[in-house]
Amino acid sequence: MNAVDYLQQREDWVRLRYMFTSFDRGPAGATKDTQVQTAVPNDQAELVATMTIASSMDAAVRWIYPAPEPLLEAFPHFVCAFGGGAFECQTAYFIGDVQAATLWLTPALSLTRML
């Protein structure tokens, strides 16, 4: 492919992306002005599911769980073991309809308590 063809292809891609990306949404479809919300214990299942799906294409996770069934069965337990304390500490956060989530553990929470 020569440079002219490459630039034409890139221009076509940019034009298509512009057509299908609205101004109030980012490339993943999340609203840009979405507020960060603090999760409550009832939100735990949704946050853990979001984190499981988000991690499912990570190279290290796929090495540990090469097939989808064991990953979907075991990874939620991993998330709960290492991040479940965030719900008690009120340091679990999400945006929108749980399009993204994070579990932050305070320094006071020890690893022995988590396990």
N, C-alpha and C positions, 0 to 999 in steps of 0.2 A: 504494500500500500504506500503510495506516495504522500507527500505532505498535504497536497491540495485535497486529496480524497479524505485524509484524516481530519482536516479542518472542516470539510463539508459534513462529515459524519458527526463531528462534535457539535457543529452548529445545529444540525437536525436534532440531536439529543437535547441540547439546551432549549430549543424551541418546544419540544415535547414536554420536557420537565416544567417549563414555564406554564404551559397550557394546563397541566394536571396538578400543579401546586397552587393552592389558594393562598391569598396573602395573610390570612390569619392562622395558617397551619404550617408546621414544619414538615420536613421530608418524611417523617414517620407517621404523620397524621395527628400528632399531639398538638393541641392548641398552645400557642406560644405564651399566652398570658395565664396558663393554668397555675393555680395557687398550690403550694406545697401544704399538705394536710398531715396532721399527726394521726397515726393509726391508733385504733383501740383494739383490745384483744379480739373482738368479733371480726376484725379485718384480717386476722392472721392468715387464714386459709388462702385468701385472695393474694396477699402479698407474697406468701411462700410459693404459690403457683406461678406468679409473675416472675419471681426470681429463678424458679426452676426452668421455665421456658427460656428466659433471657440467657441463662448459663448453658443451655443445651447445645449450643454451637461452639462453646469454648473448647479449644484444643485439649487442654488438660482434663476437662470434664469428660470429653468424648473418649479420651484414652482410658480413663477409669471405667466409664460406662459406654462401651462401643455400641451396644444395642439400646434402642429407645425404652424398652419395657423396664429393664433394671434401673435406668436413669430416672424414669418417672415414678418408680416405686421407692427408690432409696434417697434421691437427692433432697426431697422435702424434709426428710429426717435430718440430713446434714445441715440444711438451712436452719431448722429449728434448734439443733444442738448448738450451733455456733452463733445464732442471731436471735433466738427466741426470747432472750432476756430483754431485748429492746422493747418489747411490748409492755413488760412490767415497768421499765424505766421511762416509758413514754418517749422513746427515741427511735421509733419506727415511723417512717414517713413515706408518703406516696403522692402522686399527682393524678389528676383526672379520675378516670374510672380504673385506677391502679394500672395505668399505662407504664409507669416506672415506680420502683420502690427501692428503699434503702433501709437497712437495719444498722443503727449505730450503737455500739456498746460503750457505756461510760467506763472510764478508767477504774472506777470502784468495783466494777463487776469482774470477779476473778474467773479464770478459766476453769478452775475446779468446780465452781458453782454452775457453770454452763454445762459441764459434762456430768 
